Amino acid sequence: MDIFIHEGGRTIDWAQGINDGTDPRICVGLSGPVGGGLMQADRVLMASDETGFPAAARILEGLPVKATGGVFLEAKHRTDCRYPIDALKGVKITWLARERSEDFLASALQALPQHTESKIWLAGEREDARILRDAAKASGRVKEDLRISGFWRR
């Protein structure tokens, strides 16, 4: 299980409280994927900060071979985070560096007009999720084509 450690959130508090596993009272239950299962699409626009990297990797692994699209991934130092994410030939991953003020939300908003046929996925901070969801709906996207989740709050 991958958990990105950042400030705030029940999962983070739980993960930071885990010991070395020798306590017999620790029990972990997993379920998923939640939210209606994995996104299935031939065209995608995806954006995420580190909190969504595990989900993004899983979605990309499950896309059809002919899928196309763009993915914006923001980490503190770009690919230095070393999270293993691969994409199909037709899906371009753009790594962004937060330390250089590169922003996955701004990149996704800028790309939105070129992705009229794409399913849209975002994982990150809640306000960022709301902004992209509102922009996608304002541009005529239907709810069924949106998988936009706020994983944490500033």
DSSP file with accessible surface (Angstrom, degrees, kcal/mol):
  #  RESIDUE AA STRUCTURE BP1 BP2  ACC     N-H-->O    O-->H-N    N-H-->O    O-->H-N    TCO  KAPPA ALPHA  PHI   PSI    X-CA   Y-CA   Z-CA
    1    1 A M              0   0  142      0, 0.0     2,-0.5     0, 0.0     0, 0.0   0.000 360.0 360.0 360.0 134.7    0.0    0.0    0.0
    2    2 A D        +     0   0   93      2,-0.0     2,-0.4     0, 0.0     0, 0.0  -0.898 360.0 176.8-106.8 130.0    1.4    3.4   -0.9
    3    3 A I        -     0   0   53     -2,-0.5     2,-0.6    51,-0.0    48,-0.1  -0.994  23.0-141.2-132.1 125.1    0.5    6.5    1.2
    4    4 A F        -     0   0   78     -2,-0.4     2,-0.6    47,-0.2     8,-0.0  -0.760  22.3-134.5 -85.0 123.5    1.9    9.9    0.6
    5    5 A I        +     0   0   81     -2,-0.6     2,-0.3    10,-0.0    -1,-0.0  -0.711  44.9 139.5 -85.1 118.5    2.8   11.6    3.9
    6    6 A H        -     0   0   35     -2,-0.6     2,-0.2     2,-0.2     6,-0.0  -0.910  57.8 -71.7-145.6 170.9    1.6   15.2    4.1
    7    7 A E  S    S+     0   0  162     -2,-0.3   146,-0.2     5,-0.0     5,-0.0  -0.480  93.3  17.6 -72.3 136.2    0.0   17.3    6.7
    8    8 A G  S    S+     0   0   39     -2,-0.2    -2,-0.2     1,-0.2     4,-0.2   0.394  71.9  92.4  87.6 140.6   -3.6   16.6    7.7
    9    9 A G     >  -     0   0   42      2,-0.1     4,-2.3     3,-0.1    -1,-0.2  -0.001  68.6-104.0 117.7 143.7   -6.0   13.7    7.1
   10   10 A R  H  > S+     0   0  218      1,-0.2     4,-2.4     2,-0.2     5,-0.2   0.879 117.7  52.9 -64.5 -40.2   -7.1   10.6    8.9
   11   11 A T  H  > S+     0   0   84      2,-0.2     4,-2.9     1,-0.2    -1,-0.2   0.921 110.1  48.5 -64.1 -39.9   -5.1    8.2    6.8
   12   12 A I  H  > S+     0   0    8      2,-0.2     4,-2.6     1,-0.2     5,-0.2   0.937 110.9  49.8 -65.3 -46.2   -1.9   10.2    7.4
   13   13 A D  H  X S+     0   0  103     -4,-2.3     4,-1.0     1,-0.2    -1,-0.2   0.923 113.8  46.8 -58.3 -43.1   -2.5   10.2   11.2
   14   14 A W  H >X S+     0   0  106     -4,-2.4     3,-0.7     1,-0.2     4,-0.6   0.952 112.3  49.0 -63.4 -48.3   -3.1    6.5   11.1
   15   15 A A  H >< S+     0   0   24     -4,-2.9     3,-1.0     1,-0.3    -2,-0.2   0.890 109.9  51.0 -62.8 -38.9    0.0    5.8    9.0
   16   16 A Q  H 3< S+     0   0  113     -4,-2.6    -1,-0.3     1,-0.2    -2,-0.2   0.747 107.6  55.1 -71.9 -19.2    2.2    7.9   11.2
   17   17 A G  H << S+     0   0   63     -4,-1.0    -1,-0.2    -3,-0.7    -2,-0.2   0.517  82.3 110.2 -90.1  -4.8    1.0    6.0   14.3
   18   18 A I    <<  -     0   0   66     -3,-1.0     2,-0.1    -4,-0.6    -3,-0.0  -0.463  54.1-156.5 -71.0 139.2    1.9    2.6   12.9
   19   19 A N        -     0   0   72     -2,-0.2    -1,-0.1     4,-0.1    -2,-0.0  -0.117  46.7 -65.0 -98.1-156.9    4.7    0.8   14.7
   20   20 A D  S    S-     0   0  126      1,-0.1    -2,-0.1    -2,-0.1    -1,-0.0   0.423  74.1-102.7 -76.7   3.8    7.0   -1.9   13.4
   21   21 A G  S    S+     0   0   55      1,-0.0    -1,-0.1     2,-0.0     5,-0.1   0.490  93.4 113.1  92.8   1.9    4.1   -4.4   13.1
   22   22 A T        +     0   0  106      3,-0.0    -1,-0.0     2,-0.0     3,-0.0   0.652  48.1  98.1 -82.7 -13.3    4.9   -6.4   16.2
   23   23 A D    >   -     0   0   37      1,-0.2     3,-1.6     2,-0.0    -4,-0.1  -0.640  65.5-153.4 -76.0 115.3    1.8   -5.3   18.0
   24   24 A P  T 3  S+     0   0  125      0, 0.0    -1,-0.2     0, 0.0    -2,-0.0   0.664  87.3  69.8 -67.7 -10.8   -0.8   -8.1   17.5
   25   25 A R  T 3  S+     0   0  203      2,-0.0     2,-0.5    -3,-0.0    -2,-0.0   0.600  73.2 104.0 -82.6  -8.4   -3.7   -5.7   17.9
   26   26 A I    <   +     0   0   65     -3,-1.6     2,-0.4    -5,-0.1    -8,-0.0  -0.603  45.6 171.8 -78.8 124.7   -3.0   -4.0   14.6
   27   27 A C        -     0   0  117     -2,-0.5     2,-0.5     2,-0.0    -2,-0.0  -0.999  13.2-163.9-133.8 131.2   -5.4   -5.1   11.9
   28   28 A V        -     0   0   72     -2,-0.4     2,-0.4     2,-0.0    -2,-0.0  -0.968   2.6-170.0-119.5 130.1   -5.6   -3.5    8.4
   29   29 A G        -     0   0   74     -2,-0.5     2,-0.4     2,-0.0    -2,-0.0  -0.949   7.5-164.7-116.9 137.2   -8.5   -4.0    6.1
   30   30 A L        +     0   0  131     -2,-0.4     2,-0.3     2,-0.0    -2,-0.0  -0.945  11.0 171.4-121.7 145.6   -8.4   -2.8    2.5
   31   31 A S        -     0   0  110     -2,-0.4     3,-0.2     0, 0.0    -2,-0.0  -0.966  25.2 -33.0-143.0 160.3  -11.1   -2.3   -0.1
   32   32 A G        -     0   0   50      1,-0.3     2,-0.1    -2,-0.3    -2,-0.0  -0.792  46.9 -93.0 141.7 177.0  -11.1   -0.8   -3.5
   33   33 A P        -     0   0   53      0, 0.0    -1,-0.3     0, 0.0     4,-0.3   0.532  67.4-172.4 -69.9 144.6  -10.9    0.5   -6.0
   34   34 A V        +     0   0  112     -3,-0.2     3,-0.2     1,-0.2    -2,-0.0  -0.342  53.4  63.6 -92.9-178.2  -13.7    2.8   -4.8
   35   35 A G  S    S-     0   0   61      1,-0.2    -1,-0.2    -2,-0.1    -3,-0.0   0.805 131.5 -47.2  74.4  27.8  -15.6    5.4   -6.7
   36   36 A G  S    S-     0   0   72     -3,-0.2    -1,-0.2     3,-0.0    -2,-0.1   0.642  99.2 -80.2  91.0  12.8  -17.1    3.1   -9.2
   37   37 A G  S    S-     0   0   27     -4,-0.3     2,-0.1    -3,-0.2    -3,-0.1  -0.319  80.6 -20.9  90.2-173.7  -14.0    1.1  -10.1
   38   38 A L  S    S-     0   0   54      1,-0.1     2,-0.3    -5,-0.1    -3,-0.0  -0.416  71.8-104.8 -73.4 147.1  -11.2    2.0  -12.5
   39   39 A M        -     0   0    3     -2,-0.1     2,-0.5   108,-0.0    -1,-0.1  -0.540  32.4-159.9 -72.5 129.2  -11.7    4.6  -15.2
   40   40 A Q        +     0   0  105     -2,-0.3     2,-0.3    23,-0.1    23,-0.1  -0.965  29.3 138.8-111.9 123.7  -12.1    3.1  -18.6
   41   41 A A        -     0   0   11     -2,-0.5     3,-0.1     1,-0.1    26,-0.1  -0.988  51.5-147.1-161.0 152.9  -11.4    5.4  -21.5
   42   42 A D  S    S+     0   0   81     -2,-0.3    26,-2.5     1,-0.3     2,-0.4   0.632  98.4  36.1 -92.2 -22.9   -9.8    5.7  -24.9
   43   43 A R  E    S-a   68   0A  88     74,-0.2    76,-2.6    24,-0.2     2,-0.3  -1.000  75.8-179.2-132.3 134.6   -8.9    9.3  -24.3
   44   44 A V  E     -ab  69 119A   0     24,-2.1    26,-1.8    -2,-0.4     2,-0.4  -0.960  25.7-167.0-136.3 149.4   -7.8   10.8  -21.0
   45   45 A L  E     +ab  70 120A   1     74,-2.3    76,-2.6    -2,-0.3     2,-0.3  -0.980  29.3 175.9-126.2 117.0   -6.8   14.0  -19.3
   46   46 A M  E     +ab  71 121A   1     24,-2.5    26,-2.5    -2,-0.4     2,-0.3  -0.945  11.6 176.0-127.0 147.7   -5.3   13.3  -15.9
   47   47 A A  E     +ab  72 122A   1     74,-1.6    76,-1.7    -2,-0.3     2,-0.3  -0.990  10.7 154.5-150.3 141.8   -3.7   15.4  -13.2
   48   48 A S  E     -ab  73 123A   0     24,-2.2    26,-2.8    -2,-0.3    76,-0.2  -0.983  32.2-139.2-162.9 151.7   -2.4   14.7   -9.7
   49   49 A D    >   -     0   0    6     74,-1.3     3,-1.8    -2,-0.3     4,-0.4  -0.384  62.0 -75.0 -94.6-172.8   -0.1   15.6   -7.0
   50   50 A E  G >  S+     0   0   17     24,-0.5     3,-1.2     1,-0.3    25,-0.1   0.775 126.0  69.8 -58.7 -27.9    1.7   12.9   -5.0
   51   51 A T  G 3  S+     0   0   20      1,-0.3    -1,-0.3     2,-0.1     4,-0.2   0.789 105.1  40.8 -62.8 -24.8   -1.4   11.9   -3.1
   52   52 A G  G <> S+     0   0    0     -3,-1.8     4,-2.9    71,-0.3    -1,-0.3   0.398  82.4 102.7-103.2   2.3   -2.9   10.4   -6.3
   53   53 A F  H <> S+     0   0    4     -3,-1.2     4,-2.8    -4,-0.4     5,-0.2   0.903  81.1  51.1 -56.5 -43.8    0.2    8.8   -7.8
   54   54 A P  H  > S+     0   0   39      0, 0.0     4,-2.0     0, 0.0    -1,-0.2   0.945 114.4  43.8 -59.9 -42.8   -0.9    5.2   -6.8
   55   55 A A  H  > S+     0   0   36     -4,-0.2     4,-2.6     2,-0.2    -2,-0.2   0.916 113.1  51.6 -67.0 -41.8   -4.3    5.7   -8.3
   56   56 A A  H  X S+     0   0    0     -4,-2.9     4,-2.7     1,-0.2     5,-0.2   0.928 109.5  50.1 -61.0 -43.8   -2.9    7.3  -11.4
   57   57 A A  H  X S+     0   0    7     -4,-2.8     4,-2.2    -5,-0.2    -1,-0.2   0.924 111.4  48.6 -61.2 -42.3   -0.5    4.4  -11.9
   58   58 A R  H  X S+     0   0  117     -4,-2.0     4,-1.3    -5,-0.2    -1,-0.2   0.907 111.9  48.5 -66.2 -41.5   -3.3    1.9  -11.6
   59   59 A I  H >X S+     0   0   10     -4,-2.6     4,-0.7     1,-0.2     3,-0.6   0.943 111.1  50.2 -62.4 -47.6   -5.5    3.7  -14.0
   60   60 A L  H >< S+     0   0    4     -4,-2.7     3,-0.8     1,-0.2    -2,-0.2   0.886 107.8  53.8 -60.6 -38.1   -2.8    4.0  -16.6
   61   61 A E  H 3< S+     0   0  156     -4,-2.2    -1,-0.2     1,-0.2    -2,-0.2   0.819 110.5  48.3 -63.9 -29.6   -2.0    0.3  -16.3
   62   62 A G  H << S+     0   0   33     -4,-1.3    -1,-0.2    -3,-0.6    -2,-0.2   0.475  85.0 110.5 -93.6  -2.6   -5.6   -0.5  -17.0
   63   63 A L  S << S-     0   0   11     -3,-0.8   -21,-0.1    -4,-0.7   -23,-0.1  -0.380  79.1 -96.0 -70.9 152.1   -6.2    1.7  -20.1
   64   64 A P    >   -     0   0   39      0, 0.0     3,-2.2     0, 0.0    -1,-0.1  -0.306  34.4-112.3 -63.1 151.7   -6.7    0.1  -23.5
   65   65 A V  T 3  S+     0   0  132      1,-0.3    25,-0.4    -3,-0.1    24,-0.2   0.828 117.3  53.8 -56.0 -33.0   -3.5   -0.2  -25.6
   66   66 A K  T 3  S+     0   0  152     23,-0.1    -1,-0.3    22,-0.1   -24,-0.1   0.455  82.0 129.3 -84.9   3.0   -4.9    2.4  -28.1
   67   67 A A    <   -     0   0    0     -3,-2.2    23,-0.4   -26,-0.1     2,-0.3  -0.174  36.2-170.6 -62.0 148.7   -5.6    5.0  -25.4
   68   68 A T  E     +a   43   0A  50    -26,-2.5   -24,-2.1    21,-0.1     2,-0.3  -0.904  25.2  92.2-132.6 163.1   -4.4    8.6  -25.9
   69   69 A G  E     -ac  44  91A  15     21,-1.9    23,-2.6    -2,-0.3     2,-0.4  -0.949  58.2 -73.2 150.3-167.8   -4.2   11.6  -23.8
   70   70 A G  E     -ac  45  92A  10    -26,-1.8   -24,-2.5    -2,-0.3     2,-0.4  -0.972  25.5-165.3-132.7 146.0   -2.2   13.7  -21.4
   71   71 A V  E     -ac  46  93A   0     21,-2.6    23,-3.4    -2,-0.4     2,-0.6  -0.998   3.8-162.1-132.9 128.6   -1.2   13.3  -17.7
   72   72 A F  E     -ac  47  94A  30    -26,-2.5   -24,-2.2    -2,-0.4     2,-0.5  -0.956  11.0-175.9-113.8 116.6    0.2   16.1  -15.5
   73   73 A L  E     -ac  48  95A   0     21,-2.6    23,-3.3    -2,-0.6     2,-0.5  -0.964   7.1-160.7-118.0 123.1    2.0   14.8  -12.4
   74   74 A E  E     + c   0  96A  16    -26,-2.8   -24,-0.5    -2,-0.5     2,-0.3  -0.894  18.4 161.0-109.6 124.3    3.2   17.3   -9.8
   75   75 A A  E >   - c   0  97A   0     21,-2.4    23,-2.6    -2,-0.5     3,-1.1  -0.896  52.6-103.2-131.0 164.7    5.9   16.4   -7.3
   76   76 A K  T 3  S+     0   0  122     -2,-0.3    23,-1.9     1,-0.3    24,-0.2   0.912 120.8  13.5 -54.8 -45.0    8.2   18.5   -5.2
   77   77 A H  T >  S-     0   0   68      1,-0.4     3,-1.9    20,-0.1    -1,-0.3  -0.269 105.8-116.9-126.9  43.5   11.2   17.8   -7.5
   78   78 A R  G X  S-     0   0   83     -3,-1.1     3,-1.4    18,-0.5    -1,-0.4  -0.275  89.9  -3.4  57.9-131.9    9.5   16.3  -10.6
   79   79 A T  G >  S+     0   0   74      1,-0.3     3,-2.3     2,-0.1    -1,-0.3   0.544 110.5  92.9 -73.1  -3.7   10.6   12.7  -11.2
   80   80 A D  G <   +     0   0  104     -3,-1.9    -1,-0.3     1,-0.3    -2,-0.2   0.694  69.8  75.0 -61.7 -14.9   13.0   12.7   -8.3
   81   81 A C  G <  S-     0   0   54     -3,-1.4    -1,-0.3     2,-0.1    -2,-0.1   0.735  93.6-148.0 -68.3 -18.6   10.1   11.3   -6.3
   82   82 A R    <   +     0   0  213     -3,-2.3    -2,-0.1     1,-0.2    -3,-0.1   0.720  36.0 159.3  60.4  25.0   10.9    8.1   -8.1
   83   83 A Y        -     0   0   53      1,-0.1     2,-1.0    -4,-0.1    -1,-0.2  -0.674  45.6-120.6 -77.8 129.2    7.3    6.9   -8.1
   84   84 A P        +     0   0   97      0, 0.0     2,-0.5     0, 0.0    -1,-0.1  -0.564  48.4 155.6 -78.3 100.6    7.0    4.2  -10.8
   85   85 A I        -     0   0   14     -2,-1.0     2,-0.3   -25,-0.0   -28,-0.1  -0.990  14.9-178.2-126.4 123.6    4.4    5.5  -13.3
   86   86 A D        -     0   0  134     -2,-0.5     2,-0.3   -29,-0.1   -26,-0.0  -0.874   6.9-158.9-117.3 153.1    4.4    4.3  -16.9
   87   87 A A        -     0   0   42     -2,-0.3   -26,-0.1     4,-0.1     6,-0.1  -0.891  24.0-101.0-128.7 160.1    2.2    5.2  -19.7
   88   88 A L    >   -     0   0   46     -2,-0.3     3,-1.9   -28,-0.1   -22,-0.1  -0.280  46.4 -96.9 -69.4 164.6    1.1    3.8  -23.0
   89   89 A K  T 3  S+     0   0  216      1,-0.3    -1,-0.1   -24,-0.2   -23,-0.1   0.855 123.7  46.8 -53.4 -39.6    2.7    5.1  -26.2
   90   90 A G  T 3  S+     0   0   37    -23,-0.4   -21,-1.9   -25,-0.4     2,-0.6   0.425  97.0  81.8 -88.4   2.0   -0.2    7.5  -26.9
   91   91 A V  E <   -c   69   0A   7     -3,-1.9     2,-0.5   -23,-0.3   -21,-0.2  -0.934  68.4-152.3-113.5 116.1   -0.4    8.9  -23.4
   92   92 A K  E     -c   70   0A 145    -23,-2.6   -21,-2.6    -2,-0.6     2,-0.5  -0.769   3.7-155.2 -92.6 124.0    2.1   11.7  -22.6
   93   93 A I  E     -c   71   0A  37     -2,-0.5     2,-0.5   -23,-0.2   -21,-0.2  -0.852   5.8-165.4 -96.2 129.0    3.1   12.1  -19.0
   94   94 A T  E     -c   72   0A  37    -23,-3.4   -21,-2.6    -2,-0.5     2,-0.4  -0.970   8.7-151.2-114.4 116.7    4.4   15.6  -18.1
   95   95 A W  E     -c   73   0A  50     -2,-0.5     2,-0.3   -23,-0.2   -21,-0.2  -0.755  13.9-163.5 -87.2 132.5    6.2   15.8  -14.8
   96   96 A L  E     -c   74   0A  13    -23,-3.3   -21,-2.4    -2,-0.4     2,-0.6  -0.902  12.5-138.0-119.1 146.0    5.9   19.1  -13.0
   97   97 A A  E > > -c   75   0A   1     -2,-0.3     5,-2.2   -23,-0.2     3,-1.3  -0.908   4.7-162.8-108.4 114.8    8.1   20.5  -10.1
   98   98 A R  G > 5S+     0   0   90    -23,-2.6     3,-2.3    -2,-0.6   -22,-0.2   0.872  92.4  64.0 -60.7 -35.1    6.3   22.3   -7.3
   99   99 A E  G 3 5S+     0   0  115    -23,-1.9    -1,-0.3   -24,-0.3   -22,-0.1   0.736 104.6  47.0 -63.1 -19.1    9.6   23.8   -6.3
  100  100 A R  G < 5S-     0   0  146     -3,-1.3    -1,-0.3   -24,-0.2    -2,-0.2   0.120 122.0-108.4-104.8  16.0    9.7   25.6   -9.7
  101  101 A S  T < 5 +     0   0  113     -3,-2.3     2,-0.4     1,-0.2    -3,-0.2   0.757  66.4 153.4  62.0  26.3    6.0   26.7   -9.3
  102  102 A E      < -     0   0   46     -5,-2.2     2,-0.5     4,-0.0    -1,-0.2  -0.753  29.0-156.7 -83.6 135.6    4.8   24.3  -11.9
  103  103 A D     >  -     0   0   64     -2,-0.4     4,-2.1     1,-0.1     5,-0.2  -0.957  23.1-157.2-127.7 123.3    1.2   23.5  -11.2
  104  104 A F  H  > S+     0   0    2     -2,-0.5     4,-2.3     2,-0.2     5,-0.2   0.860  97.5  52.7 -67.5 -34.0   -0.8   20.4  -12.2
  105  105 A L  H  > S+     0   0   12      2,-0.2     4,-2.8     1,-0.2     5,-0.2   0.960 110.0  46.9 -66.5 -47.9   -4.1   22.2  -11.9
  106  106 A A  H  > S+     0   0   53      1,-0.2     4,-2.3     2,-0.2    -2,-0.2   0.909 113.2  50.2 -60.1 -40.0   -3.1   25.1  -14.1
  107  107 A S  H  X S+     0   0   23     -4,-2.1     4,-1.9     2,-0.2    -1,-0.2   0.915 111.6  47.4 -64.5 -43.1   -1.7   22.6  -16.7
  108  108 A A  H  X S+     0   0    1     -4,-2.3     4,-1.5     2,-0.2    -2,-0.2   0.918 111.8  50.2 -65.7 -42.2   -4.9   20.6  -16.7
  109  109 A L  H  < S+     0   0   57     -4,-2.8    -2,-0.2     1,-0.2    -1,-0.2   0.906 111.0  49.3 -63.1 -40.0   -7.1   23.7  -17.0
  110  110 A Q  H  < S+     0   0  154     -4,-2.3     4,-0.2    -5,-0.2    -1,-0.2   0.868 114.6  45.1 -66.2 -35.5   -4.9   24.9  -19.9
  111  111 A A  H >< S+     0   0   12     -4,-1.9     3,-1.4     1,-0.2     4,-0.4   0.681  88.6  91.2 -81.5 -17.6   -5.2   21.5  -21.6
  112  112 A L  G >< S+     0   0   11     -4,-1.5     3,-1.9     1,-0.3    -1,-0.2   0.867  80.1  55.6 -50.7 -45.5   -9.0   21.1  -21.0
  113  113 A P  G 3  S+     0   0   86      0, 0.0     3,-0.4     0, 0.0    -1,-0.3   0.805 106.2  52.5 -62.2 -25.5  -10.1   22.7  -24.3
  114  114 A Q  G <  S+     0   0  127     -3,-1.4     3,-0.2    -4,-0.2    -2,-0.2   0.485 102.3  62.9 -85.2  -1.9   -8.0   20.2  -26.3
  115  115 A H    X   +     0   0   23     -3,-1.9     3,-1.1    -4,-0.4    -1,-0.2  -0.304  54.6 138.5-119.3  49.7   -9.6   17.3  -24.5
  116  116 A T  T 3  S+     0   0   91     -3,-0.4    -1,-0.2     1,-0.3    -2,-0.1   0.769  81.2  39.2 -66.5 -24.6  -13.3   17.6  -25.5
  117  117 A E  T 3  S+     0   0  145     -3,-0.2    -1,-0.3     2,-0.1   -74,-0.2   0.367  98.4 104.3-103.8   2.8  -13.6   13.8  -26.0
  118  118 A S  S <  S-     0   0    1     -3,-1.1     2,-0.3    -6,-0.2   -74,-0.3  -0.561  70.6-124.2 -89.1 149.8  -11.5   12.8  -23.0
  119  119 A K  E     -b   44   0A  62    -76,-2.6   -74,-2.3    -2,-0.2     2,-0.5  -0.700  34.0-136.6 -81.5 143.1  -12.5   11.4  -19.6
  120  120 A I  E     +bd  45 146A   0     25,-2.9    27,-3.0    -2,-0.3     2,-0.4  -0.905  24.6 178.1-114.1 131.4  -11.1   13.7  -17.0
  121  121 A W  E     +bd  46 147A  16    -76,-2.6   -74,-1.6    -2,-0.5     2,-0.3  -0.993   3.4 169.1-132.5 134.5   -9.4   12.5  -13.8
  122  122 A L  E     -bd  47 148A   0     25,-2.0    27,-2.9    -2,-0.4     2,-0.4  -0.991   9.6-177.2-143.1 141.6   -7.8   14.5  -11.0
  123  123 A A  E     +bd  48 149A   0    -76,-1.7   -74,-1.3    -2,-0.3   -71,-0.3  -0.992  43.3  77.3-135.4 129.6   -6.6   13.6   -7.5
  124  124 A G  E    S+ d   0 150A   0     25,-1.5    27,-3.5    -2,-0.4    28,-1.1  -0.938  77.8   2.2 172.2-146.5   -5.2   16.2   -5.2
  125  125 A E  E  >  - d   0 152A  10     -2,-0.3     4,-2.2    25,-0.2    28,-0.2  -0.357  65.4-120.0 -71.8 146.3   -6.3   19.0   -2.9
  126  126 A R  H  > S+     0   0  114     26,-2.9     4,-2.3     1,-0.2     5,-0.1   0.857 110.5  49.4 -59.6 -41.6  -10.0   19.6   -2.5
  127  127 A E  H  > S+     0   0   79      2,-0.2     4,-2.4     1,-0.2    -1,-0.2   0.911 110.3  51.7 -67.2 -38.4  -10.1   23.2   -3.7
  128  128 A D  H  > S+     0   0   12      1,-0.2     4,-2.3     2,-0.2     5,-0.2   0.914 109.4  51.2 -60.6 -41.6   -8.1   22.2   -6.8
  129  129 A A  H  X S+     0   0    1     -4,-2.2     4,-2.6     1,-0.2    -2,-0.2   0.924 109.6  49.4 -62.2 -43.6  -10.6   19.4   -7.4
  130  130 A R  H  X S+     0   0  100     -4,-2.3     4,-2.9     1,-0.2     5,-0.2   0.925 109.5  52.2 -62.9 -41.6  -13.5   21.8   -7.2
  131  131 A I  H  X S+     0   0   55     -4,-2.4     4,-2.3     1,-0.2    -1,-0.2   0.937 113.4  42.4 -62.6 -47.1  -11.9   24.3   -9.6
  132  132 A L  H  X S+     0   0    1     -4,-2.3     4,-2.8     2,-0.2     5,-0.2   0.922 113.8  52.2 -67.5 -40.4  -11.3   21.6  -12.3
  133  133 A R  H  X S+     0   0   74     -4,-2.6     4,-2.6    -5,-0.2     5,-0.2   0.944 111.5  46.8 -59.3 -47.2  -14.8   20.1  -11.8
  134  134 A D  H  X S+     0   0   73     -4,-2.9     4,-2.5     1,-0.2    -1,-0.2   0.911 113.5  48.4 -61.8 -43.1  -16.4   23.5  -12.2
  135  135 A A  H  X S+     0   0   32     -4,-2.3     4,-1.5    -5,-0.2    -1,-0.2   0.909 112.0  49.2 -64.9 -40.9  -14.4   24.3  -15.3
  136  136 A A  H  <>S+     0   0    0     -4,-2.8     5,-2.4     2,-0.2    -2,-0.2   0.929 113.3  45.9 -65.4 -44.3  -15.1   20.9  -16.8
  137  137 A K  H ><5S+     0   0  103     -4,-2.6     3,-1.9     1,-0.2    -2,-0.2   0.909 109.8  54.6 -64.7 -40.8  -18.9   21.3  -16.2
  138  138 A A  H 3<5S+     0   0   92     -4,-2.5    -1,-0.2     1,-0.3    -2,-0.2   0.808 104.9  55.1 -63.8 -26.6  -18.9   24.8  -17.5
  139  139 A S  T 3<5S-     0   0   65     -4,-1.5    -1,-0.3    -3,-0.2    -2,-0.2   0.351 128.3 -98.0 -89.6   7.5  -17.3   23.6  -20.8
  140  140 A G  T < 5 +     0   0   59     -3,-1.9    -3,-0.2     1,-0.3    -2,-0.1   0.534  69.1 153.5  95.9   7.1  -20.1   21.1  -21.2
  141  141 A R      < -     0   0   26     -5,-2.4    -1,-0.3    -6,-0.2     2,-0.2  -0.454  41.0-126.0 -70.9 143.3  -18.6   17.9  -19.8
  142  142 A V    >   -     0   0   73     -2,-0.1     3,-1.9     1,-0.1     4,-0.2  -0.606  18.4-115.8 -89.8 151.7  -21.1   15.4  -18.4
  143  143 A K  G >  S+     0   0  151      1,-0.3     3,-1.9    -2,-0.2    -1,-0.1   0.835 111.7  63.8 -54.4 -36.4  -20.7   14.0  -14.9
  144  144 A E  G 3  S+     0   0  134      1,-0.3    -1,-0.3     3,-0.0    -3,-0.0   0.708 100.0  53.6 -65.5 -19.8  -20.1   10.5  -16.1
  145  145 A D  G <  S+     0   0   54     -3,-1.9   -25,-2.9   -26,-0.1     2,-0.5   0.350  96.0  85.1 -94.8   4.7  -16.9   11.6  -17.8
  146  146 A L  E <   +d  120   0A  21     -3,-1.9     2,-0.3    -4,-0.2   -25,-0.2  -0.928  40.6 170.8-114.2 130.1  -15.4   13.2  -14.6
  147  147 A R  E     +d  121   0A  78    -27,-3.0   -25,-2.0    -2,-0.5     2,-0.5  -0.799  25.1 156.8-128.7  83.2  -13.5   11.4  -11.9
  148  148 A I  E     +d  122   0A  14     -2,-0.3     2,-0.4   -27,-0.3   -25,-0.2  -0.964  14.3 179.1-120.2 119.2  -12.3   14.3   -9.8
  149  149 A S  E     -d  123   0A  50    -27,-2.9   -25,-1.5    -2,-0.5     2,-0.8  -0.975  26.6-145.8-129.4 134.0  -11.4   13.8   -6.2
  150  150 A G  E     +d  124   0A  23     -2,-0.4   -25,-0.2   -27,-0.2   -24,-0.1  -0.863  19.4 178.8 -92.5 111.2  -10.1   16.0   -3.4
  151  151 A F  E     +     0   0A  93    -27,-3.5     2,-0.3    -2,-0.8   -26,-0.2   0.628  63.2   4.9 -88.0 -19.4   -7.8   13.8   -1.3
  152  152 A W  E     -d  125   0A  56    -28,-1.1   -26,-2.9  -143,-0.1     2,-0.4  -0.959  67.1-119.0-156.1 171.3   -6.8   16.4    1.2
  153  153 A R              0   0  167     -2,-0.3   -28,-0.0   -28,-0.2    -3,-0.0  -0.956 360.0 360.0-122.0 141.7   -7.3   20.0    2.4
  154  154 A R              0   0  183     -2,-0.4  -146,-0.0  -146,-0.0     0, 0.0  -0.408 360.0 360.0 -66.1 360.0   -4.9   22.9    2.6
